[in-house]
Amino acid sequence: MSKRALTAVLALSFALAGCGSAGDKSTAKPVASTPAAASTGTSSSSTPNTATTPELPKGYTWQTIEDASLKFAVPEAWSAINPKKLIAEGDTSVFDDMAKKMGITSDQMMQAVGNADLMLLAPPKDGYAANVSGLIVPLEGLPTEAQLKGQLGAMSETDVVVTPGTSAAGPMIAADYVLKVGAASVQGRTQFFQGEDGVLNLAISTLDTKTTAAVSEAIRSTIHKV
């Protein structure tokens, strides 16, 4: 994966982590009742054939990224939102500092948000909405540990921990980091999965490590090809 492509992907992850602080200002719809999550129609919620798919964890629902031919579990209480609507109605001033650290402009970061294939927000708590963002990268091959540490290291408040692994969908790699968003420390994990036509990146951002780990593991353990 090229450095430029990885920068674009991580810009989305960071922007969505920051958007969580303004998530309650935008209208969201529950995943379970939304036929298409995200702005492009590439993501949807449906019930899979349980005979050929992993078991759905309690409190979760199925989410499909159609263009990646991948399906996975997400918290059923989290809601799908149009990324362009979030930009229009939310407070995007948080992008400025993040963009500066990444060496890109705020407009480029907002463009990354607008290109998201998936955006889910949890009900706001303590002024922050935990979230999952997804983006299909039209490239072959997962990012390397060195690439992830190099790109995430400039943003993270702590050392970046990279963990290669596997899933029912194939090889994957994950990286844990901490972002400062206002007074909050956002616990993030970005995961990359090899799909049919590229790499799917799913980034989870919450205010506590246990929730980030639990949602990330639910995704990793249930993601499969459809």
C-alpha contacts under 8 A as a table, 3 or more apart, distances in Angstrom:
res1	aa1	res2	aa2	distance
1	M	5	A	6.70
1	M	6	L	6.70
1	M	139	L	6.68
1	M	140	E	7.07
1	M	141	G	6.13
1	M	142	L	6.36
1	M	143	P	5.34
1	M	144	T	7.94
2	S	5	A	5.29
2	S	6	L	6.25
3	K	6	L	5.12
3	K	7	T	6.06
3	K	147	Q	7.32
4	R	7	T	5.14
4	R	8	A	6.40
5	A	8	A	5.19
5	A	9	V	6.36
5	A	137	V	7.58
6	L	9	V	5.07
6	L	10	L	6.13
6	L	143	P	7.53
6	L	151	Q	7.87
7	T	10	L	5.24
7	T	11	A	5.99
7	T	102	M	7.84
7	T	151	Q	6.97
8	A	11	A	5.11
8	A	12	L	6.71
8	A	109	M	7.94
8	A	112	A	6.58
9	V	12	L	5.43
9	V	13	S	6.73
9	V	112	A	7.46
9	V	135	L	7.00
9	V	137	V	7.56
9	V	201	N	7.41
10	L	13	S	4.87
10	L	14	F	6.13
10	L	151	Q	7.93
10	L	152	L	7.83
11	A	14	F	5.24
11	A	15	A	5.96
11	A	99	A	7.67
11	A	102	M	7.75
11	A	109	M	5.67
11	A	112	A	6.45
12	L	15	A	5.06
12	L	16	L	6.03
12	L	109	M	6.66
12	L	112	A	5.14
12	L	113	V	5.33
12	L	116	A	7.36
12	L	133	S	7.54
13	S	16	L	5.32
13	S	17	A	6.21
13	S	133	S	6.53
13	S	190	T	7.40
13	S	203	A	5.70
13	S	204	I	7.99
14	F	17	A	5.03
14	F	18	G	6.33
14	F	98	M	7.14
14	F	179	L	7.84
15	A	18	G	5.12
15	A	19	C	6.08
15	A	95	F	6.22
15	A	98	M	7.53
15	A	109	M	6.53
15	A	110	M	7.33
15	A	113	V	6.73
16	L	19	C	4.74
16	L	20	G	6.41
16	L	113	V	7.07
16	L	131	N	7.27
16	L	132	V	7.86
16	L	133	S	6.66
16	L	205	S	7.93
17	A	20	G	5.55
17	A	21	S	7.94
17	A	130	A	7.80
17	A	131	N	7.14
17	A	179	L	7.84
17	A	181	V	7.84
17	A	186	V	7.03
17	A	188	G	7.72
17	A	205	S	5.55
17	A	206	T	7.93
18	G	21	S	5.96
18	G	22	A	7.85
18	G	94	V	6.03
18	G	95	F	7.05
18	G	181	V	5.95
19	C	22	A	5.38
19	C	23	G	5.93
19	C	86	L	7.90
19	C	90	G	7.43
19	C	91	D	7.49
19	C	92	T	7.01
19	C	94	V	7.64
20	G	23	G	4.83
20	G	121	L	7.40
20	G	124	P	7.97
20	G	128	Y	5.16
20	G	129	A	4.41
20	G	130	A	5.93
20	G	131	N	6.65
21	S	24	D	7.82
21	S	127	G	5.94
21	S	128	Y	4.36
21	S	129	A	6.19
21	S	181	V	7.72
22	A	25	K	5.73
22	A	26	S	7.71
22	A	90	G	5.46
22	A	91	D	5.71
22	A	127	G	7.70
22	A	128	Y	6.97
22	A	129	A	7.53
23	G	26	S	5.85
23	G	86	L	7.42
23	G	90	G	6.83
23	G	121	L	6.93
23	G	124	P	6.98
23	G	128	Y	7.00
23	G	129	A	5.58
24	D	27	T	7.54
24	D	123	P	7.49
24	D	124	P	5.95
24	D	128	Y	7.89
24	D	129	A	7.01
25	K	89	E	6.68
25	K	90	G	5.80
26	S	85	K	7.12
26	S	86	L	5.78
26	S	89	E	5.98
26	S	90	G	6.33
27	T	81	I	7.09
28	A	79	S	5.61
28	A	80	A	5.80
28	A	81	I	4.90
28	A	82	N	7.88
28	A	121	L	7.65
29	K	33	S	7.39
29	K	34	T	6.57
29	K	79	S	5.06
29	K	80	A	5.47
29	K	81	I	6.56
30	P	33	S	5.69
30	P	34	T	6.28
30	P	76	E	7.44
30	P	77	A	6.63
30	P	78	W	6.31
30	P	79	S	4.17
30	P	80	A	6.11
31	V	34	T	5.12
31	V	35	P	7.87
31	V	37	A	7.14
31	V	45	S	6.56
31	V	61	T	7.78
31	V	63	Q	7.99
31	V	76	E	6.45
31	V	77	A	7.50
31	V	78	W	6.56
31	V	79	S	5.04
31	V	80	A	5.48
31	V	120	L	7.95
32	A	35	P	7.88
32	A	45	S	6.36
32	A	46	S	7.88
32	A	61	T	6.79
32	A	76	E	6.55
34	T	37	A	6.46
34	T	44	S	7.42
34	T	45	S	6.84
34	T	80	A	7.33
35	P	44	S	5.39
35	P	45	S	5.83
35	P	46	S	7.76
36	A	41	G	5.39
36	A	42	T	7.25
36	A	43	S	5.49
36	A	44	S	4.29
36	A	45	S	6.76
37	A	41	G	6.66
37	A	42	T	7.62
37	A	43	S	5.16
37	A	44	S	5.49
37	A	45	S	7.52
37	A	80	A	5.17
37	A	81	I	6.70
37	A	82	N	7.40
37	A	118	L	6.19
37	A	119	M	7.18
38	A	41	G	6.24
38	A	42	T	7.18
38	A	43	S	6.32
38	A	80	A	6.70
38	A	81	I	6.20
38	A	82	N	5.17
38	A	83	P	6.74
38	A	116	A	6.95
38	A	117	D	5.55
38	A	118	L	4.79
38	A	119	M	5.98
39	S	42	T	7.93
39	S	82	N	5.24
39	S	83	P	6.68
39	S	84	K	7.53
39	S	116	A	7.62
39	S	117	D	7.03
39	S	118	L	7.90
40	T	43	S	7.72
40	T	117	D	6.71
41	G	44	S	7.25
42	T	65	I	5.64
42	T	66	E	5.13
42	T	67	D	5.73
42	T	117	D	6.32
43	S	63	Q	7.05
43	S	64	T	5.26
43	S	65	I	4.25
43	S	66	E	5.64
43	S	67	D	7.82
43	S	117	D	6.64
43	S	118	L	6.44
44	S	63	Q	5.76
44	S	64	T	4.99
44	S	65	I	6.54
44	S	66	E	7.30
45	S	61	T	7.61
45	S	62	W	5.64
45	S	63	Q	4.50
45	S	64	T	5.85
46	S	62	W	5.89
46	S	63	Q	6.62
46	S	64	T	7.33
47	T	62	W	6.36
48	P	53	T	7.09
48	P	62	W	7.51
49	N	52	T	5.87
49	N	53	T	6.38
50	T	53	T	5.15
50	T	54	P	7.00
50	T	55	E	6.91
53	T	222	T	7.74
53	T	224	H	7.20
54	P	221	S	7.68
54	P	222	T	5.42
54	P	223	I	7.99
54	P	224	H	7.92
55	E	222	T	7.25
56	L	60	Y	6.64
56	L	61	T	7.07
56	L	62	W	7.59
56	L	73	A	6.63
56	L	222	T	7.31
57	P	60	Y	5.65
57	P	73	A	7.48
57	P	218	A	7.27
59	G	75	P	6.05
59	G	76	E	5.84
59	G	77	A	7.80
60	Y	73	A	5.84
60	Y	74	V	5.25
60	Y	75	P	4.28
60	Y	76	E	4.61
60	Y	77	A	7.89
61	T	73	A	5.43
61	T	74	V	5.55
61	T	75	P	6.20
61	T	76	E	5.06
62	W	71	K	6.78
62	W	72	F	5.67
62	W	73	A	4.66
62	W	74	V	6.31
63	Q	71	K	5.58
63	Q	72	F	5.44
63	Q	73	A	5.97
63	Q	74	V	6.55
64	T	69	S	7.41
64	T	70	L	5.87
64	T	71	K	4.25
64	T	72	F	6.53
65	I	68	A	5.58
65	I	69	S	6.10
65	I	70	L	5.51
65	I	71	K	6.28
65	I	117	D	7.49
65	I	118	L	7.78
66	E	69	S	4.82
66	E	70	L	6.55
67	D	70	L	7.98
67	D	136	I	7.88
67	D	197	D	7.62
68	A	136	I	6.91
68	A	195	G	5.31
68	A	196	E	5.80
68	A	197	D	6.12
68	A	198	G	7.04
68	A	199	V	7.75
68	A	200	L	6.81
69	S	195	G	6.78
69	S	196	E	6.40
69	S	225	K	5.65
69	S	226	V	5.30
70	L	169	A	7.52
70	L	195	G	6.87
70	L	223	I	6.53
70	L	224	H	5.55
70	L	225	K	4.61
70	L	226	V	5.71
71	K	222	T	7.72
71	K	223	I	5.38
71	K	224	H	5.51
71	K	225	K	6.34
71	K	226	V	6.56
72	F	219	I	5.55
72	F	220	R	7.80
72	F	222	T	5.17
72	F	223	I	4.13
72	F	224	H	6.57
73	A	218	A	6.28
73	A	219	I	5.43
73	A	222	T	6.05
73	A	223	I	7.09
74	V	78	W	7.60
74	V	215	V	7.14
74	V	218	A	7.33
74	V	219	I	6.70
75	P	78	W	5.55
75	P	215	V	7.42
76	E	79	S	7.77
77	A	122	A	6.59
77	A	123	P	7.46
78	W	120	L	5.89
78	W	121	L	5.23
78	W	122	A	4.25
78	W	123	P	6.68
78	W	131	N	7.76
79	S	120	L	5.08
79	S	121	L	5.14
79	S	122	A	6.27
79	S	123	P	7.94
80	A	118	L	7.62
80	A	119	M	5.80
80	A	120	L	4.51
80	A	121	L	6.51
81	I	85	K	7.55
81	I	86	L	7.41
81	I	119	M	5.84
81	I	120	L	6.18
81	I	121	L	7.27
82	N	85	K	5.31
82	N	86	L	6.58
82	N	119	M	7.15
83	P	86	L	5.08
83	P	87	I	6.45
83	P	113	V	6.06
83	P	114	G	5.30
83	P	115	N	7.77
83	P	116	A	6.78
83	P	119	M	6.67
84	K	87	I	5.16
84	K	88	A	6.28
84	K	113	V	7.41
84	K	114	G	5.16
85	K	88	A	5.02
85	K	89	E	6.06
85	K	90	G	7.98
86	L	89	E	5.31
86	L	90	G	5.21
87	I	90	G	5.54
87	I	91	D	7.52
87	I	92	T	6.58
87	I	110	M	7.11
87	I	113	V	7.87
87	I	114	G	7.75
91	D	94	V	7.29
92	T	95	F	5.65
92	T	96	D	7.98
93	S	96	D	5.82
94	V	97	D	6.29
94	V	98	M	6.96
94	V	181	V	7.29
94	V	182	G	7.88
95	F	98	M	5.24
95	F	99	A	5.80
95	F	106	S	5.60
95	F	109	M	6.89
95	F	110	M	7.61
96	D	99	A	5.30
96	D	100	K	6.22
96	D	105	T	7.45
96	D	106	S	5.33
97	D	100	K	5.12
97	D	101	K	6.38
98	M	101	K	5.27
98	M	102	M	6.39
98	M	155	M	7.51
99	A	102	M	5.09
99	A	103	G	6.10
99	A	104	I	5.11
99	A	105	T	5.44
99	A	106	S	5.44
99	A	109	M	6.44
100	K	103	G	5.12
100	K	104	I	6.06
100	K	105	T	6.74
100	K	106	S	7.84
101	K	104	I	7.81
101	K	154	A	6.68
101	K	155	M	6.49
102	M	151	Q	7.98
102	M	154	A	7.10
102	M	155	M	7.29
104	I	108	Q	6.45
104	I	109	M	7.27
105	T	108	Q	5.19
105	T	109	M	6.49
106	S	109	M	5.04
106	S	110	M	6.17
107	D	110	M	5.06
107	D	111	Q	6.06
108	Q	111	Q	4.97
108	Q	112	A	6.34
109	M	112	A	5.08
109	M	113	V	6.57
110	M	113	V	5.03
110	M	114	G	6.31
111	Q	114	G	5.01
111	Q	115	N	6.37
112	A	115	N	5.20
112	A	116	A	6.67
113	V	116	A	5.38
115	N	135	L	7.59
116	A	119	M	6.82
116	A	133	S	6.99
116	A	134	G	5.99
116	A	135	L	5.25
117	D	133	S	7.71
117	D	134	G	5.41
117	D	135	L	5.01
117	D	136	I	6.83
118	L	132	V	7.59
118	L	133	S	5.39
118	L	134	G	4.58
118	L	135	L	6.72
119	M	131	N	7.21
119	M	132	V	5.84
119	M	133	S	4.61
119	M	134	G	6.47
120	L	131	N	5.37
120	L	132	V	5.14
120	L	133	S	6.49
121	L	129	A	5.89
121	L	130	A	5.86
121	L	131	N	4.44
121	L	132	V	6.75
122	A	129	A	5.22
122	A	130	A	5.10
122	A	131	N	5.92
123	P	129	A	5.86
123	P	130	A	7.58
124	P	127	G	6.04
124	P	128	Y	5.12
124	P	129	A	4.14
124	P	130	A	7.20
125	K	128	Y	5.33
125	K	129	A	6.22
128	Y	207	L	7.88
129	A	206	T	7.47
130	A	204	I	7.72
130	A	205	S	5.55
130	A	206	T	4.44
130	A	207	L	7.09
131	N	204	I	5.91
131	N	205	S	5.38
131	N	206	T	6.68
132	V	202	L	6.67
132	V	203	A	5.51
132	V	204	I	4.63
132	V	205	S	6.50
133	S	202	L	5.62
133	S	203	A	5.27
133	S	204	I	6.78
134	G	200	L	7.02
134	G	201	N	5.50
134	G	202	L	4.51
134	G	203	A	6.52
135	L	200	L	5.89
135	L	201	N	5.31
135	L	202	L	6.81
136	I	198	G	6.62
136	I	199	V	5.77
136	I	200	L	4.53
136	I	201	N	6.27
137	V	198	G	5.60
137	V	199	V	5.03
137	V	200	L	6.12
137	V	201	N	7.36
138	P	197	D	6.57
138	P	198	G	4.53
138	P	199	V	6.50
139	L	197	D	7.77
139	L	198	G	4.95
139	L	199	V	6.35
140	E	194	Q	7.96
140	E	198	G	5.59
140	E	199	V	6.77
141	G	194	Q	7.19
141	G	198	G	7.81
141	G	199	V	7.13
142	L	172	M	7.16
142	L	173	I	7.20
142	L	192	F	6.63
142	L	193	F	7.34
142	L	194	Q	6.87
142	L	199	V	6.80
143	P	147	Q	6.21
143	P	148	L	6.73
143	P	173	I	7.69
143	P	192	F	7.81
144	T	147	Q	5.16
144	T	148	L	6.34
145	E	148	L	5.26
145	E	149	K	6.15
145	E	162	V	6.10
146	A	149	K	5.26
146	A	150	G	5.95
147	Q	150	G	5.10
147	Q	151	Q	6.17
148	L	151	Q	5.33
148	L	152	L	5.76
148	L	153	G	7.84
148	L	162	V	7.47
148	L	175	A	7.06
149	K	152	L	5.27
149	K	153	G	5.29
149	K	160	V	5.91
149	K	161	V	7.77
149	K	162	V	7.43
150	G	153	G	5.42
150	G	154	A	7.12
151	Q	154	A	6.13
151	Q	155	M	7.68
152	L	155	M	5.43
152	L	156	S	5.97
152	L	160	V	6.79
152	L	177	Y	7.25
153	G	156	S	5.33
153	G	159	D	6.93
153	G	160	V	6.21
155	M	179	L	6.63
156	S	159	D	6.90
156	S	160	V	6.90
156	S	177	Y	5.37
156	S	178	V	4.98
156	S	179	L	5.34
156	S	180	K	7.88
157	E	177	Y	7.28
157	E	178	V	5.29
157	E	179	L	5.95
157	E	180	K	6.93
158	T	177	Y	6.44
158	T	178	V	6.02
159	D	177	Y	6.96
160	V	175	A	6.52
160	V	176	D	5.65
160	V	177	Y	5.16
161	V	175	A	5.44
161	V	176	D	5.14
161	V	177	Y	6.98
162	V	173	I	7.27
162	V	174	A	5.66
162	V	175	A	4.23
162	V	176	D	6.50
163	T	173	I	5.80
163	T	174	A	5.15
163	T	175	A	6.15
164	P	171	P	7.91
164	P	172	M	6.09
164	P	173	I	4.16
164	P	174	A	6.17
165	G	171	P	6.18
165	G	172	M	5.27
165	G	173	I	5.67
165	G	174	A	7.75
166	T	169	A	7.81
166	T	170	G	5.69
166	T	171	P	4.47
166	T	172	M	5.31
166	T	173	I	7.80
167	S	170	G	5.13
167	S	171	P	6.22
167	S	172	M	6.79
167	S	220	R	6.02
167	S	221	S	6.27
167	S	222	T	7.80
167	S	223	I	6.84
167	S	224	H	7.57
168	A	221	S	7.33
168	A	222	T	7.25
168	A	223	I	6.27
168	A	224	H	5.18
168	A	225	K	7.68
169	A	193	F	7.28
169	A	194	Q	7.13
169	A	195	G	7.33
169	A	223	I	6.04
169	A	224	H	4.45
169	A	225	K	5.59
170	G	193	F	7.12
170	G	194	Q	6.34
171	P	193	F	6.45
171	P	194	Q	6.32
172	M	191	Q	7.04
172	M	192	F	5.41
172	M	193	F	4.64
172	M	194	Q	6.57
173	I	191	Q	5.82
173	I	192	F	5.40
173	I	193	F	7.04
174	A	189	R	6.69
174	A	190	T	5.56
174	A	191	Q	4.29
174	A	192	F	6.33
175	A	189	R	5.51
175	A	190	T	5.43
175	A	191	Q	6.66
176	D	187	Q	7.63
176	D	188	G	5.76
176	D	189	R	4.42
176	D	190	T	6.69
177	Y	187	Q	6.32
177	Y	188	G	5.27
177	Y	189	R	6.32
178	V	185	S	6.33
178	V	186	V	5.54
178	V	187	Q	4.82
178	V	188	G	5.80
179	L	185	S	5.67
179	L	186	V	5.02
179	L	187	Q	6.67
179	L	188	G	7.25
180	K	183	A	6.91
180	K	184	A	5.88
180	K	185	S	4.75
180	K	186	V	6.20
181	V	184	A	5.21
181	V	185	S	6.21
181	V	186	V	6.71
184	A	207	L	7.41
185	S	207	L	6.47
186	V	205	S	6.22
186	V	206	T	5.68
186	V	207	L	4.93
186	V	208	D	7.32
187	Q	205	S	5.71
187	Q	206	T	5.44
187	Q	207	L	5.61
187	Q	208	D	5.92
187	Q	209	T	5.74
187	Q	212	T	6.60
188	G	203	A	7.05
188	G	204	I	5.57
188	G	205	S	4.50
188	G	206	T	6.64
188	G	212	T	6.63
189	R	203	A	5.71
189	R	204	I	5.31
189	R	205	S	6.74
189	R	212	T	6.86
189	R	213	A	7.74
189	R	216	S	7.20
190	T	201	N	6.94
190	T	202	L	5.85
190	T	203	A	4.10
190	T	204	I	6.27
191	Q	201	N	5.62
191	Q	202	L	5.22
191	Q	203	A	6.04
191	Q	216	S	7.93
192	F	199	V	6.48
192	F	200	L	5.64
192	F	201	N	4.51
192	F	202	L	6.48
193	F	199	V	5.62
193	F	200	L	5.15
193	F	201	N	6.45
194	Q	198	G	6.34
194	Q	199	V	4.65
194	Q	200	L	6.33
195	G	198	G	5.24
195	G	199	V	5.31
195	G	200	L	6.26
195	G	225	K	7.79
204	I	212	T	6.17
204	I	215	V	7.41
204	I	216	S	6.62
205	S	212	T	6.34
206	T	209	T	7.41
206	T	211	T	6.61
206	T	212	T	5.68
207	L	211	T	7.80
207	L	212	T	7.88
208	D	211	T	5.71
208	D	212	T	6.47
209	T	212	T	5.11
209	T	213	A	5.97
210	K	213	A	5.11
210	K	214	A	5.98
211	T	214	A	5.04
211	T	215	V	6.09
212	T	215	V	5.46
212	T	216	S	5.98
213	A	216	S	5.11
213	A	217	E	5.96
214	A	217	E	5.22
214	A	218	A	6.15
215	V	218	A	5.09
215	V	219	I	6.31
216	S	219	I	5.19
216	S	220	R	6.18
217	E	220	R	4.93
217	E	221	S	5.85
218	A	221	S	5.34
218	A	222	T	6.15
219	I	222	T	5.42
219	I	223	I	5.75
220	R	223	I	5.63
